[in-house]
Amino acid sequence: ASPSPHPLPLVVFMHGSTGQWDFYKDSLEFIATHGANIVFPFVKSPEKDKSPFTTNTDGTYLLKSIQFASELNSSPSSPFYNKIDTTSVIIAGHSMGATCAINAAHSYPTAKAVVAMHPGICGPFGPPPCPSCWRAEDL
């Protein structure tokens, strides 16, 4: 729970395919130290998400993370009670998780920001992101 006397924004961050907490730990902890609550969901589990066959791109787990954080924020028995600013939500992800972020944003239009770092699923399930993900000047 945040030591802040006021609620802090929520950042939900989805990892890339085979991604683990350790890949993103330093960056997400840095963000947290600057005033944010972080939720890092898994599709199946920390161990099972290491498999390249565990994928999700529809944003379901980011949306579930927002709901989870909202429930923690509203429960008096939670250490996060009234510590999450549920009106200030940032949806983010990397690779597979970036595609999740884009798709979750369609269902959560009140997000303050959407951060999609290298969207797509690379590796055994597809090529690098399609040209529609690139800036026009990069083509």
TANOR-V390617 format. One line per field, one symbol per residue. ss: DSSP state (~ for helix, > for strand, _ for the rest). A space follows every 10 residues. Layout:
ss = ???
//
This chain:
ss = _______>>> >>>>______ ~~~~~~~~~~ ~~~__>>>>_ _______~~~ _________~ ~~~~~~~~~~ ~~~~______ ___>>>>>>> >>>>_~~~~~ ~~~~~~~___ __>>>>>___ __~~~_____ ~~~__~~~_
//
